[in-house]
Amino acid sequence: MMNSIRHVFFDLDHTLWDFDKNSALTFEKIFKIHNVEVEIDRFLKVYEPINLSYWKLYREERIDKENLRYKRLKDSFDSIEHTIEDEVINKLSVDYIEYLTSFNHLFHDTLDILNYLKPRYKLHIITNGFQEAQEKKMKASNILHYFETVTNSEMVGVKKPNPLIFNFALDQAKAKPNESIMIGDNYEADILGALDVGLEAILYNIHKLKPEANIKEVDTLLQLKNYL
């Protein structure tokens, strides 16, 4: 057990909030609205890795929000050789953000672990997601009240793993690095980023990564009880 920890920082998407499931349901809905006739599973198979690669560019400040939203869709349709007008892609990109927060699936043990941790620690969020979407997701899935502070990259102007976002979050939380821990699914952004500024870190290893031996990891959120 980590007796010095008083503050627990979580990532949101892919860690507490089941992004892939909610995203798939959103595409199903907006494709119906705009009469886009593609097989959803075929589309998602190419979209998911393309989306991750564009988010990496976004984290690295090599692409802006508008280009991320447009290009991840354009590249996905190109990959499955589906012809679609730019006007429709732009409408889809807007509606995707609009409807994504109407689906609220959490990972199945999210509420159990939050209920376990809440009486013991001060809980916080650090997310690279878009400001307008992240708060809606947390409100709609009824988890916002668990967290003392929510830090997103648009508030700070930089994204994880940049040390500035972690330091901003620590300041907001009135927390010191040596009494804080970060939990997230992204090895580079969440784990290495947190370790670099002196926080402890635990990888939520849903992507079946092979981290270095010294990295703490869990396969389910409830396994966090082994550390906290």
N, C-alpha and C positions, 0 to 999 in steps of 0.2 A: 504493500500500500504506500501511497505517496503522501506522507503526513504534512508536508509543507504546502501542498496545493490548496488554494482558497478560491481561485477563479478558473472556470472551465470555459474555453472558447470553442465553439463549433463552427464548421463550415455548414452551409445550408443545402445546396443542390448536391445530389448524389451521396449525401451523408445522413441527413434527417428527412429531407423531402425527396420522394421518389421521382426524380426528374424524368427518367426514361419512360416510365409508365404514364406520367401526366403529359409528357410531350407527344407520345403516340396517340393518346386520346384527343389531344388538341389538333393534330394533323388530320385525324379522321373527321373531326367536326368541320375544320375550315376547308378541306377538300370537297366536302359535300356542299358547303355554302357556295363555293366558287366553281362547282362542277368540274373539278380536276379529276379526270378519270385515270388514276394510276393505282396499281396494287400496293396497298399501304405497307405490307411487310417488305416488299421489294424496295420501296422508297426508303424506309427506315434503315434497312441494311446498309445502304450507301450514305444516308444522311448522318447517322450517328458518328462514324469516324471523321467525316468531313467537318461536322460541327465541332468536335473536339480539337481538330487541327486549327480551325479558325479561332477558337477560344484561346489556344496557345499563342497565336499571333496577336490577339487582343491583349492578353496578359503582358506580352512583350512590347506593347505600344507600337506594333507594326501595322495595325489596322484600326479604323475607328468603328464606332457602334453601328453606324448606318451601313458601312461596307460589310461588316460581319453579318448583319441581318439579311442583306440582299445576297451576298456571294455564297453563303452556305446553302441557300435554296437553289440558286442558279446552278452551282456545281452539282448538286444532287440530281436535279432534273436532267442536266447534260449527261451525267453518268448512266442514267437509265434510258437515255436517248428519247426523252419525252419533250416534244416541242411545246413551249409555253411562252406567252408574251411577257415582256418586262413589266407591263402594267399590272398583270395578274400576280407576278412574283412580288411586286411592291405591296399589293393589297394583302397577299398572304403573309408577308413579313409583319405588317401592322396587326392583322387579325391574330397571328400566332401569339404575339405578346398580350393582346387583349384577352384571348380565351384561355391562355395557359394557366392563368391564376384561378380559373373556374373549376379546375380539377385539383383535388387536394389529397392525393394518396401520399401517405408517409410510409417510410419503411416500417415493417410490422412491429418492431420493438422500440420505435422512436418514443412513444408516450411512456412506455414502461421505464426506459432509462432516464427520461427527463423527470418523471415522478420520483425515481430513486435519487437522482442527483440534486434536485431542487432544494430539499431541506438541508443538504450538506454543504453546498457550494453556491457561489454567485455564478450564474450562467450568462454567456454572451454569444453573439454571432459575429463572425467576420466573413464577408462574402464578396466575391467579384461580380456577382450578378447585378443587373440593372436596378437602380433604386426604385423605380416605379413598380417593378414586378415583385421585388423581394418582400416588401412589407405586405403587399396584397396576399402573397402566398402564405405568409405566416399568420395573418389574420384569418384567412379563409380556412386554413387547416387547424386553427385554434391552438397555435403554439406560441404566439407572440408573448403571452403573459408569463412564460417561463423565463424570459430573458431580461436582464437588467439593461443591457445596451445592445444595439445593433449597429455595426460598422460596415458600410459598403464602399466599394472602390470609387464610386462617383462622388461621395462626400469628400474623399481624401485626394482624389486626382491621380492615384496610382493603384496598382492591383497587386495582390499577393503574387509572387513572393517578395515584393519590394518591402524593405524594413519599415518604410514610413507608414504603411497601413497597419502593421502590427503595433508600432509605437503609438499611433493615433488611437487604436482600440484600447491599448493599455491605459492611456491617459483618460479616455472616456470612462473606463471601468474603475479608475483609481487603483490600478493593480500594478504590482511589480512583476518583472519577468520570472523571478525565481519562485513566485507563488502561483504561477499560471501554467496552464497546459492547453495545447491546441489539438483538436480532433478533426480529421478530415480525410477525404478519399484521394486527394491529389498529392502525390508524393513530392512534386517540385514546389507547388504553390503553398500547400498547407504545412507539410512536414519540414522540408528543408528551410522554407521561409521562416517558420516558427523557431526552429533550432538556431538559426542564424542570429536571432535577436535575444536568445537566452531563455526562451520558453521550453518546457518539456513538450513532447508531441507524441501522439498515438495515431498511426495510420489505420483508417477503416478500410480494410483491404478487399473491397468488393470487386476490384478489377484484377484480382489474383496476380498482383505484382510480386517481384522477388526483391524486396528491399535489402539493404545492407544488414548484417547480423545485429548491429547495435540499435536498430530501429524497433521501437515497440509497435506491435500491430494486433488488431483484433479482426475476426471474420464476421462477428455480429456485434451490434451495439451493446447487448447485454453483457458481453465479455468485458466491457469497461469496468464492471464491478470488481474484476480481478486487480485493477489498478487504483480505483477510486472508491 
